[in-house]
């Protein structure tokens, strides 16, 4: 029985230590967990067992950066969703910690502090009385028989008490089985709730991906390079003459705050030369851009790339985005 009790004591001690490591892998946070050594200190504190959960720290990080990115960012909205779910996971983990501590750690700790400690006390007392009885037995005839008899009775008494306490511990190990069952039940409950939270988060993220994919993509409009001297425009319209464009230099180029000079009357260019009609107002933001209003007819002089044209309006020459106009007469290929 002593060997079995010794093995039981070692098993309980190591399982306790490993369970605490399982609940909180961070050594610094485990130190805080040891402060909660009674059920009364943590009963009812479901949301805060005494230390931060790693899931909660991750959630706070995601929420902070999601707010910085703003509601116009798909990634920012997704971070907010994920952060809230991580915080919910942290609350569920808090509940797991408290359930395990109340129904598994505390009972095993009580077994160590009370029953096993009491057995060790009885065995130590038994060993002392055994040595006393052996010593007096060797001196039989030199000491009174009554003293020898009392030593033997004390030894037998301690032996019976120690054996009874060890027998009771070994025969009632069903209590430890029930405590182990409570641990597994708490784990199952935690994982069920965690799966539900993560399933909901996965559905939200997939829905966000579908919504983002269905939205029209915003076209990127690069700013044209600043030109110091464009020189004389070439006649690239198949022989139709174009009005000469004024030279644009660094001193006379448009600024972002300047607006093109308009004449009260707008002359309609002949539709036998490349031209386009403004669909929206366009305010120049950079040097070299051509501003216009909805309905203006602009003479096309050159195509810079697939997104930008060069044209003339009221004697002004500059660049403008293709998406703002409707081409009436295209440039010759």
C-alpha positions in Angstrom: 0.0 0.0 0.0 2.9 2.4 0.7 4.2 1.9 -2.8 0.8 2.5 -4.3 0.2 5.6 -2.2 3.7 6.9 -3.2 2.9 6.4 -6.9 -0.5 8.1 -6.5 1.1 11.1 -4.8 3.6 11.5 -7.6 0.9 11.2 -10.2 -1.3 13.8 -8.6 1.5 16.3 -8.1 2.8 16.1 -11.7 -0.7 16.1 -13.2 -1.5 19.3 -11.2 1.6 21.0 -12.5 0.9 20.0 -16.1 -2.7 21.0 -16.0 -1.8 24.5 -14.9 0.7 24.6 -17.8 -2.1 23.5 -20.1 -4.4 26.2 -18.9 -1.8 28.9 -19.2 1.4 28.1 -21.1 3.0 31.5 -20.2 5.1 31.1 -17.1 4.6 34.7 -16.0 0.8 34.3 -16.2 1.0 30.9 -14.4 2.4 32.8 -11.4 -0.8 34.8 -11.2 -2.8 31.6 -11.5 -1.2 30.2 -8.4 -2.6 33.2 -6.4 -6.1 31.9 -7.0 -5.7 28.9 -4.7 -9.2 28.8 -3.2 -12.6 28.3 -4.8 -14.0 31.3 -3.0 -11.5 33.7 -4.6 -12.7 32.9 -8.1 -16.3 31.8 -7.7 -18.4 34.0 -10.0 -15.5 35.6 -11.7 -16.3 34.0 -15.1 -15.0 36.8 -17.2 -11.7 37.4 -15.4 -9.8 34.6 -13.8 -6.8 36.8 -13.0 -4.6 36.9 -16.1 -5.0 37.9 -19.8 -5.8 35.2 -22.4 -3.6 35.1 -25.5 -6.8 35.0 -27.6 -8.0 38.2 -26.0 -4.6 39.9 -26.6 -4.8 38.9 -30.3 -8.4 40.1 -30.5 -7.5 43.6 -29.1 -4.7 43.9 -31.6 -7.0 43.0 -34.5 -9.7 45.5 -33.3 -7.2 48.3 -32.9 -5.8 47.9 -36.4 -9.2 47.3 -37.9 -10.4 50.7 -36.6 -7.3 52.4 -37.9 -7.9 51.0 -41.4 -11.5 52.3 -41.3 -14.8 51.1 -42.6 -13.9 51.6 -46.3 -11.3 48.8 -46.0 -12.4 45.2 -46.5 -9.4 44.1 -44.5 -10.2 46.5 -41.7 -13.8 45.2 -41.5 -12.5 41.6 -41.5 -10.1 42.4 -38.7 -12.9 43.8 -36.6 -14.9 40.6 -37.1 -12.0 38.4 -36.3 -11.0 40.5 -33.2 -14.5 40.3 -31.7 -14.5 36.5 -32.2 -11.0 36.3 -30.6 -12.4 38.2 -27.6 -15.3 35.8 -27.3 -12.8 32.9 -27.4 -10.9 34.5 -24.6 -14.1 34.6 -22.5 -14.8 31.0 -23.2 -11.2 30.2 -22.2 -11.8 32.0 -19.0 -14.8 29.8 -18.2 -12.7 26.7 -19.0 -10.0 27.8 -16.6 -12.4 28.4 -13.8 -14.3 25.1 -14.4 -11.1 23.2 -14.4 -9.7 24.9 -11.3 -12.9 24.4 -9.3 -13.7 20.8 -10.3 -10.2 19.4 -11.0 -7.3 21.4 -9.7 -8.7 22.3 -6.3 -9.9 18.8 -5.4 -6.6 17.3 -6.4 -4.8 20.0 -4.5 -6.9 19.3 -1.5 -6.0 15.6 -1.8 -2.3 16.5 -1.7 -2.7 19.0 1.2 -4.9 16.9 3.3 -5.2 13.1 2.6 -1.8 12.4 1.3 -0.2 14.7 3.8 -2.1 13.0 6.6 -0.9 9.6 5.3 2.7 10.7 5.3 2.3 11.9 8.9 0.9 8.5 9.9 3.7 6.7 8.2 6.3 8.9 9.7 4.8 8.3 13.2 4.6 4.6 12.5 8.3 4.5 11.6 9.2 6.3 14.8 7.2 3.8 16.9 8.7 0.9 15.0 12.2 2.0 15.8 11.3 2.5 19.4 9.7 -0.9 19.7 12.7 -2.6 18.0 15.1 -0.9 20.3 13.1 -1.9 23.4 12.7 -5.5 22.1 16.4 -5.9 21.8 16.7 -4.8 25.4 14.1 -7.3 26.6 15.0 -8.4 30.2 16.8 -5.2 30.8 13.7 -3.0 30.8 10.3 -3.6 32.4 8.0 -5.8 30.4 5.2 -3.2 30.8 7.3 -0.7 28.9 8.0 -3.2 26.1 4.3 -4.0 26.0 3.3 -0.3 25.7 5.8 0.2 22.9 4.4 -2.7 21.0 0.8 -1.5 21.5 1.7 2.0 20.2 3.4 0.5 17.2 0.4 -1.7 16.4 -1.9 1.3 16.8 0.1 3.5 14.4 0.3 0.6 12.0 -3.5 0.2 12.0 -4.1 3.9 11.6 -1.6 4.2 8.7 -3.0 1.1 6.9 -6.6 2.3 7.3 -5.8 5.7 5.8 -3.9 4.2 2.9 -6.7 1.7 2.3 -9.3 4.4 2.3 -7.4 6.5 -0.2 -6.8 3.6 -2.6 -10.4 2.3 -2.4 -12.0 5.7 -3.0 -10.0 6.6 -6.1 -13.3 6.8 -8.0 -13.4 10.4 -6.7 -10.2 11.1 -8.8 -11.9 9.5 -11.8 -14.9 11.8 -11.4 -12.6 14.8 -11.2 -10.8 13.7 -14.4 -14.2 13.3 -16.0 -15.0 16.9 -14.9 -11.9 18.1 -16.7 -12.8 16.4 -19.9 -16.4 17.8 -19.7 -15.0 21.3 -19.3 -12.7 20.8 -22.3 -15.6 19.5 -24.4 -17.7 22.4 -23.5 -14.9 24.8 -24.4 -14.2 23.2 -27.7 -17.9 23.1 -28.7 -18.2 26.8 -28.0 -14.9 27.6 -29.8 -16.0 25.7 -32.9 -19.3 27.6 -32.9 -17.5 30.9 -32.6 -15.0 30.0 -35.3 -17.7 28.7 -37.6 -19.6 32.0 -37.4 -16.4 33.9 -38.0 -15.6 31.7 -41.1 -19.1 32.4 -42.5 -18.7 36.1 -42.0 -15.3 36.2 -43.7 -16.6 34.1 -46.7 -19.6 36.5 -47.0 -17.3 39.5 -47.0 -15.2 37.9 -49.7 -18.3 37.3 -51.9 -19.5 40.8 -51.4 -16.0 42.3 -52.1 -15.8 40.2 -55.3 -19.1 41.4 -56.6 -18.4 45.1 -56.1 -17.0 46.9 -59.2 -13.3 47.5 -58.9 -12.2 51.1 -58.7 -9.9 52.0 -61.6 -6.5 53.3 -60.6 -5.8 56.6 -62.2 -2.1 57.4 -62.3 -1.0 61.0 -62.2 0.7 62.0 -65.5 4.4 63.0 -65.4 5.1 66.7 -65.2 6.3 67.9 -68.6 8.6 70.9 -68.8 8.3 71.4 -72.6 5.9 69.5 -74.8 7.1 71.3 -77.9 4.9 71.7 -81.0 2.2 69.0 -81.3 2.5 66.6 -84.2 -0.2 66.3 -86.7 -1.3 62.7 -86.2 -4.9 63.0 -87.3 -4.5 61.9 -90.9 -3.9 65.3 -92.4 -6.5 67.3 -90.6 -4.8 70.4 -89.2 -5.0 71.1 -85.4 -4.5 74.3 -83.6 -1.0 74.7 -82.3 -0.7 74.1 -78.6 1.1 76.6 -76.5 4.3 75.6 -74.9 4.0 74.5 -71.3 7.0 75.3 -69.2 7.7 75.0 -65.5 6.8 78.7 -65.0 3.6 78.6 -67.0 2.3 75.1 -66.2 -1.0 74.6 -64.4 -0.9 74.2 -60.6 -3.2 72.0 -58.6 -5.2 75.1 -57.5 -5.3 76.8 -60.9 -8.4 76.4 -63.0 -8.2 76.6 -66.8 -9.3 80.0 -68.2 -12.7 79.8 -69.9 -14.1 82.0 -72.6 -17.8 82.7 -72.3 -18.6 81.2 -75.7 -17.4 77.7 -76.6 -16.8 76.9 -80.2 -17.9 73.5 -81.3 -15.0 71.9 -83.2 -15.8 70.3 -86.5 -16.8 66.7 -86.0 -14.6 65.7 -88.9 -11.6 65.8 -86.6 -10.9 63.6 -83.5 -13.0 64.9 -80.6 -14.8 63.8 -77.4 -17.6 65.1 -75.2 -17.1 65.6 -71.4 -19.4 63.4 -69.4 -18.5 64.9 -66.0 -16.7 67.9 -64.6 -12.9 67.4 -64.3 -10.8 69.6 -62.1 -7.0 69.4 -62.8 -5.0 68.3 -59.8 -1.5 68.3 -61.3 0.5 70.4 -63.7 -0.3 69.7 -67.4 -3.9 68.4 -66.8 -6.8 69.9 -68.8 -9.9 71.0 -66.8 -13.4 71.0 -68.3 -17.1 70.9 -67.5 -19.8 68.4 -68.4 -20.9 68.8 -72.0 -17.7 70.4 -73.3 -16.4 69.3 -76.7 -12.6 68.6 -76.5 -10.4 68.2 -79.5 -8.2 65.0 -79.2 -4.6 65.5 -80.1 -2.9 62.3 -78.7 -3.6 59.2 -76.6 -1.0 58.9 -73.8 -2.0 55.4 -72.7 -5.2 53.3 -72.3 -6.4 55.6 -69.5 -5.3 59.1 -70.5 -5.8 61.4 -73.5 -4.2 64.7 -74.5 -6.5 67.3 -76.0 -7.3 71.0 -76.5 -10.2 73.2 -75.2 -10.5 76.9 -75.7 -6.8 77.2 -76.6 -5.7 75.3 -73.6 -3.9 71.9 -74.0 -3.5 69.2 -71.4 -4.1 65.7 -70.2 -7.4 64.2 -68.9 -8.7 60.8 -68.0 -10.5 58.7 -70.6 -13.2 57.7 -68.1 -14.5 61.3 -67.9 -15.4 61.7 -71.6 -17.2 60.0 -74.5 -15.2 59.8 -77.7 -17.2 61.2 -80.6 -14.5 60.9 -83.4 -11.6 58.6 -82.4 -8.0 59.3 -83.2 -6.8 57.5 -86.3 -5.0 54.2 -85.7 
